[in-house]
Amino acid sequence: MVNVHDYAHSLARALKESPENATYQAARKHIEAKPQAKEMVLDFHKKQIELQSLSIQGKEPTEQQKESLQRLYTVINGDPDVREFLAAEQRLGVLMNDIYKILGEAIDMEVGGQ
């Protein structure tokens, strides 16, 4: 009999050893060593979540909110460590989303069984 937990632990080890995770962890260490860069990332994430929340609610962000995020994005692009961290974070996120999709499809977990 297949033990799903054993496969989950194997997947966890593979993720931990993946190039995407290694790149993310290295980039994260650089960011954590630079308080100003870490603050920029946290602020960027906060603003992203605020805008996503508005979108989920069916609301349009204000021009001020859009401009604030754009200004922050411009500043972030000027810092190679922050830029690399966000790119690594995105690549790891894509990998995780792919895994969730594969697992969801395996058990027909779509809403409404579509």
ROSE-4610 file (N, C-alpha, C; in Angstrom, 1 decimal, always signed):
// ROSE-4610
residu = [M/M/M/V/V/V/N/N/N/V/V/V/H/H/H/D/D/D/Y/Y/Y/A/A/A/H/H/H/S/S/S/L/L/L/A/A/A/R/R/R/A/A/A/L/L/L/K/K/K/E/E/E/S/S/S/P/P/P/E/E/E/N/N/N/A/A/A/T/T/T/Y/Y/Y/Q/Q/Q/A/A/A/A/A/A/R/R/R/K/K/K/H/H/H/I/I/I/E/E/E/A/A/A/K/K/K/P/P/P/Q/Q/Q/A/A/A/K/K/K/E/E/E/M/M/M/V/V/V/L/L/L/D/D/D/F/F/F/H/H/H/K/K/K/K/K/K/Q/Q/Q/I/I/I/E/E/E/L/L/L/Q/Q/Q/S/S/S/L/L/L/S/S/S/I/I/I/Q/Q/Q/G/G/G/K/K/K/E/E/E/P/P/P/T/T/T/E/E/E/Q/Q/Q/Q/Q/Q/K/K/K/E/E/E/S/S/S/L/L/L/Q/Q/Q/R/R/R/L/L/L/Y/Y/Y/T/T/T/V/V/V/I/I/I/N/N/N/G/G/G/D/D/D/P/P/P/D/D/D/V/V/V/R/R/R/E/E/E/F/F/F/L/L/L/A/A/A/A/A/A/E/E/E/Q/Q/Q/R/R/R/L/L/L/G/G/G/V/V/V/L/L/L/M/M/M/N/N/N/D/D/D/I/I/I/Y/Y/Y/K/K/K/I/I/I/L/L/L/G/G/G/E/E/E/A/A/A/I/I/I/D/D/D/M/M/M/E/E/E/V/V/V/G/G/G/G/G/G/Q/Q/Q]
num = [1/1/1/2/2/2/3/3/3/4/4/4/5/5/5/6/6/6/7/7/7/8/8/8/9/9/9/10/10/10/11/11/11/12/12/12/13/13/13/14/14/14/15/15/15/16/16/16/17/17/17/18/18/18/19/19/19/20/20/20/21/21/21/22/22/22/23/23/23/24/24/24/25/25/25/26/26/26/27/27/27/28/28/28/29/29/29/30/30/30/31/31/31/32/32/32/33/33/33/34/34/34/35/35/35/36/36/36/37/37/37/38/38/38/39/39/39/40/40/40/41/41/41/42/42/42/43/43/43/44/44/44/45/45/45/46/46/46/47/47/47/48/48/48/49/49/49/50/50/50/51/51/51/52/52/52/53/53/53/54/54/54/55/55/55/56/56/56/57/57/57/58/58/58/59/59/59/60/60/60/61/61/61/62/62/62/63/63/63/64/64/64/65/65/65/66/66/66/67/67/67/68/68/68/69/69/69/70/70/70/71/71/71/72/72/72/73/73/73/74/74/74/75/75/75/76/76/76/77/77/77/78/78/78/79/79/79/80/80/80/81/81/81/82/82/82/83/83/83/84/84/84/85/85/85/86/86/86/87/87/87/88/88/88/89/89/89/90/90/90/91/91/91/92/92/92/93/93/93/94/94/94/95/95/95/96/96/96/97/97/97/98/98/98/99/99/99/100/100/100/101/101/101/102/102/102/103/103/103/104/104/104/105/105/105/106/106/106/107/107/107/108/108/108/109/109/109/110/110/110/111/111/111/112/112/112/113/113/113/114/114/114]
x = [+0.8/+0.0/+0.9/+0.5/+1.2/+0.9/+2.0/+1.9/+2.1/+1.0/+1.0/+2.0/+2.1/+3.0/+4.4/+4.8/+6.2/+6.5/+5.5/+5.7/+5.7/+4.9/+4.9/+6.3/+6.9/+8.2/+9.3/+9.1/+10.1/+9.9/+8.7/+8.5/+9.1/+8.9/+9.5/+11.0/+11.6/+13.1/+13.5/+12.8/+13.1/+12.9/+11.9/+11.7/+12.8/+13.2/+14.3/+15.6/+15.8/+17.1/+17.0/+15.8/+15.6/+16.5/+16.9/+17.6/+16.7/+15.4/+14.6/+14.6/+14.6/+14.7/+16.1/+17.1/+18.5/+18.7/+18.2/+18.3/+17.5/+16.3/+15.4/+16.1/+16.6/+17.2/+18.4/+19.3/+20.4/+20.0/+19.0/+18.5/+17.9/+17.2/+16.6/+17.6/+18.7/+19.8/+20.4/+20.5/+21.0/+20.1/+18.8/+17.8/+17.7/+17.8/+17.7/+18.9/+20.0/+21.2/+21.2/+20.2/+20.1/+18.7/+18.7/+17.4/+16.6/+17.2/+16.5/+15.9/+16.6/+16.1/+15.0/+15.1/+14.1/+12.8/+12.9/+11.8/+11.1/+11.9/+11.3/+10.5/+11.0/+10.3/+9.0/+9.1/+7.9/+6.8/+7.3/+6.3/+5.7/+6.6/+6.1/+5.0/+5.3/+4.3/+3.0/+3.2/+2.0/+1.1/+1.7/+1.0/+0.4/+1.1/+0.5/-0.7/-0.6/-1.8/-3.0/-2.7/-3.8/-4.5/-3.7/-4.3/-5.0/-4.5/-5.1/-6.4/-6.4/-7.6/-8.7/-8.4/-9.3/-9.9/-9.0/-9.4/-10.4/-10.1/-11.0/-12.4/-12.4/-13.6/-14.3/-13.7/-14.3/-14.1/-13.2/-13.0/-11.7/-11.7/-10.6/-9.7/-8.3/-7.4/-7.4/-7.2/-7.1/-5.8/-5.8/-4.6/-3.4/-3.7/-2.7/-2.1/-2.9/-2.4/-1.6/-2.0/-1.3/+0.0/+0.0/+1.3/+2.3/+1.7/+2.6/+3.3/+2.6/+3.2/+4.2/+3.8/+4.8/+6.1/+5.9/+7.1/+8.0/+7.4/+8.1/+8.8/+8.1/+8.6/+9.8/+9.8/+10.9/+12.1/+11.9/+13.0/+13.5/+12.7/+13.1/+13.9/+13.6/+14.4/+15.8/+16.0/+17.3/+18.2/+17.7/+18.4/+18.6/+19.8/+19.9/+19.6/+19.8/+19.5/+18.0/+17.3/+15.8/+15.2/+15.7/+15.3/+15.5/+16.6/+16.9/+16.1/+15.8/+15.0/+13.6/+13.0/+11.7/+11.5/+12.6/+12.6/+12.7/+13.5/+13.7/+12.4/+11.8/+10.5/+9.4/+9.4/+8.4/+8.7/+9.9/+10.2/+9.8/+10.1/+9.7/+8.2/+7.5/+6.0/+5.4/+6.0/+5.6/+5.7/+6.8/+7.1/+6.0/+5.7/+4.7/+3.3/+3.0/+1.7/+1.6/+2.6/+2.6/+2.3/+3.0/+2.8/+1.3/+0.8/-0.6/-1.5/-1.3/-2.1/-2.1/-0.9/-0.7/-1.5/-1.3/-2.0/-3.5/-3.9/-5.3/-6.0/-5.3/-5.8/-5.9/-4.9/-4.9/-6.1/-6.7/-7.8/-9.1/-9.0/-10.2/-10.7/-9.8/-10.2/-10.7/-11.0/-11.5/-12.9/-13.2/-14.5/-15.6/-16.6/-17.7/-17.3/-16.1/-15.7/-15.5/-15.2/-15.1/-13.7]
y = [-1.2/+0.0/+1.2/+2.2/+3.5/+4.4/+4.9/+5.8/+7.2/+8.0/+9.3/+10.2/+10.0/+10.8/+10.6/+9.4/+9.2/+10.0/+10.0/+10.7/+12.2/+12.7/+14.1/+14.5/+13.6/+13.9/+13.9/+13.0/+13.0/+14.3/+14.7/+15.9/+17.1/+17.1/+18.2/+18.2/+17.1/+17.0/+17.5/+17.1/+17.6/+19.1/+19.6/+21.1/+21.8/+21.3/+21.9/+21.9/+20.8/+20.7/+21.3/+21.9/+22.4/+23.7/+23.9/+25.2/+26.4/+26.3/+27.5/+27.8/+26.8/+27.1/+27.6/+27.0/+27.4/+28.9/+29.3/+30.7/+31.6/+31.2/+32.0/+32.1/+31.1/+31.1/+32.1/+32.0/+32.8/+34.3/+34.6/+35.9/+36.4/+35.6/+36.0/+36.4/+35.6/+36.0/+37.4/+37.7/+39.0/+40.1/+39.8/+40.8/+41.0/+39.9/+40.0/+40.7/+40.7/+41.4/+42.9/+43.3/+44.7/+45.2/+45.8/+46.3/+47.2/+48.0/+48.9/+48.1/+47.2/+46.3/+45.5/+44.9/+44.1/+44.9/+46.1/+47.0/+47.3/+47.5/+47.7/+46.5/+45.3/+44.1/+44.0/+44.2/+44.1/+45.1/+46.3/+47.4/+47.0/+46.5/+46.1/+45.0/+44.0/+42.9/+43.4/+44.3/+44.9/+45.6/+46.4/+47.1/+46.2/+45.1/+44.1/+43.5/+43.1/+42.5/+43.4/+44.7/+45.7/+45.8/+45.8/+45.9/+44.6/+43.5/+42.2/+42.1/+42.6/+42.5/+43.4/+44.6/+45.4/+44.7/+44.1/+43.4/+42.3/+41.5/+40.4/+40.9/+42.1/+42.7/+43.4/+43.4/+44.0/+45.5/+46.0/+47.5/+47.8/+49.0/+49.5/+50.3/+50.1/+50.9/+52.3/+53.2/+54.6/+54.9/+56.0/+56.5/+56.6/+57.1/+57.3/+55.9/+54.9/+53.5/+53.0/+53.2/+52.7/+53.4/+54.7/+55.5/+55.1/+54.9/+54.5/+53.2/+52.2/+50.9/+51.1/+51.9/+52.1/+52.8/+53.8/+54.4/+53.4/+52.6/+51.6/+50.6/+50.2/+49.3/+49.9/+51.1/+51.8/+51.8/+52.1/+52.0/+50.6/+49.7/+48.3/+47.8/+48.2/+47.8/+48.4/+49.5/+50.0/+49.3/+48.4/+47.6/+46.2/+45.8/+44.4/+43.3/+43.5/+42.4/+42.2/+43.3/+43.3/+42.7/+43.2/+42.7/+41.2/+40.7/+39.3/+38.5/+39.0/+38.3/+38.2/+39.3/+39.2/+38.2/+38.2/+37.2/+35.8/+35.6/+34.2/+33.8/+34.8/+34.5/+34.1/+34.8/+34.5/+33.1/+32.8/+31.5/+30.3/+30.5/+29.5/+29.4/+30.6/+30.6/+29.9/+30.0/+29.3/+27.8/+27.4/+26.0/+25.4/+26.2/+25.8/+25.7/+26.7/+26.7/+25.5/+25.2/+24.0/+22.7/+22.6/+21.4/+21.4/+22.5/+22.5/+22.1/+22.6/+22.3/+20.8/+20.2/+18.8/+18.0/+18.3/+17.6/+17.8/+19.0/+19.2/+18.5/+18.4/+17.7/+16.2/+15.7/+14.2/+13.8/+14.7/+14.3/+15.1/+15.7/+16.4/+17.4/+18.3/+19.2/+20.6/+20.7/+21.9/+22.2/+23.5/+23.9/+23.5/+22.8/+22.3/+21.1/+20.6/+19.4/+19.7/+20.9/+21.3/+20.9]
z = [+0.0/+0.0/+0.0/-0.8/-0.9/+0.3/+0.9/+2.0/+1.5/+1.4/+0.8/+1.6/+2.9/+3.7/+3.3/+2.9/+2.5/+1.2/+0.3/-0.9/-0.6/+0.3/+0.7/+1.2/+2.1/+2.6/+1.5/+0.5/-0.6/-1.4/-1.6/-2.4/-1.6/-0.3/+0.5/+0.4/+0.4/+0.3/-1.1/-2.1/-3.5/-3.6/-3.0/-3.0/-2.3/-1.1/-0.3/-1.1/-1.9/-2.7/-4.1/-4.4/-5.8/-6.0/-7.3/-7.6/-7.3/-7.5/-7.2/-5.7/-4.8/-3.4/-3.0/-3.6/-3.2/-3.6/-4.8/-5.2/-4.3/-4.0/-3.1/-1.7/-1.1/+0.2/+0.2/-0.8/-0.9/-1.1/-1.9/-2.1/-0.8/-0.1/+1.2/+2.2/+2.3/+3.2/+2.9/+1.6/+1.3/+1.7/+1.5/+1.9/+3.4/+4.1/+5.6/+6.2/+5.5/+6.0/+5.7/+4.9/+4.6/+5.0/+6.2/+6.8/+5.8/+5.1/+4.2/+3.0/+2.5/+1.4/+1.9/+3.1/+3.7/+3.9/+4.3/+4.5/+3.2/+2.1/+0.8/+0.3/+0.6/+0.2/+0.9/+2.2/+3.1/+2.6/+2.4/+1.9/+0.6/-0.3/-1.6/-1.5/-0.7/-0.5/+0.1/+1.1/+1.7/+0.7/-0.2/-1.2/-2.2/-2.6/-3.5/-2.9/-1.6/-1.0/-0.9/-0.6/-0.6/-1.9/-3.0/-4.3/-4.7/-4.4/-4.7/-3.9/-2.7/-1.8/-2.5/-3.0/-3.7/-4.9/-5.6/-6.9/-6.5/-5.5/-5.1/-4.7/-4.1/-3.7/-4.9/-6.0/-7.2/-7.3/-6.5/-6.4/-7.2/-7.7/-8.5/-7.5/-7.6/-6.8/-7.2/-6.2/-6.5/-7.3/-8.0/-8.7/-7.7/-6.5/-5.5/-5.2/-5.0/-4.7/-5.8/-7.0/-8.2/-8.3/-8.1/-8.2/-7.1/-5.9/-4.8/-5.1/-5.6/-6.0/-7.1/-8.1/-9.2/-8.7/-7.8/-7.3/-6.6/-5.7/-5.0/-5.9/-7.0/-7.9/-8.6/-8.9/-9.6/-8.6/-7.4/-6.4/-6.2/-6.2/-6.0/-7.2/-8.4/-9.6/-9.5/-8.7/-8.6/-7.6/-6.9/-5.9/-6.5/-6.9/-7.5/-6.5/-5.2/-4.3/-4.1/-4.1/-4.0/-5.2/-6.4/-7.7/-7.8/-7.4/-7.5/-6.5/-5.3/-4.3/-4.9/-5.4/-5.9/-7.1/-7.9/-9.1/-8.6/-7.6/-7.0/-6.3/-5.6/-4.9/-6.0/-7.1/-8.1/-8.7/-9.0/-9.6/-8.6/-7.3/-6.4/-6.3/-6.4/-6.4/-7.6/-8.7/-9.9/-9.7/-9.2/-8.9/-8.0/-6.9/-5.9/-6.5/-7.4/-8.0/-9.0/-9.7/-10.6/-9.7/-8.6/-7.8/-7.2/-6.8/-6.3/-7.4/-8.6/-9.8/-10.1/-10.1/-10.3/-9.3/-8.0/-6.9/-7.0/-7.3/-7.4/-8.5/-9.6/-10.8/-10.5/-9.7/-9.4/-8.6/-7.8/-7.0/-7.4/-8.6/-9.2/-8.2/-7.8/-6.7/-7.2/-8.5/-8.9/-8.4/-8.2/-7.7/-8.7/-8.2/-9.1/-9.9/-9.7/-10.5/-12.0/-12.3/-13.8/-14.3]
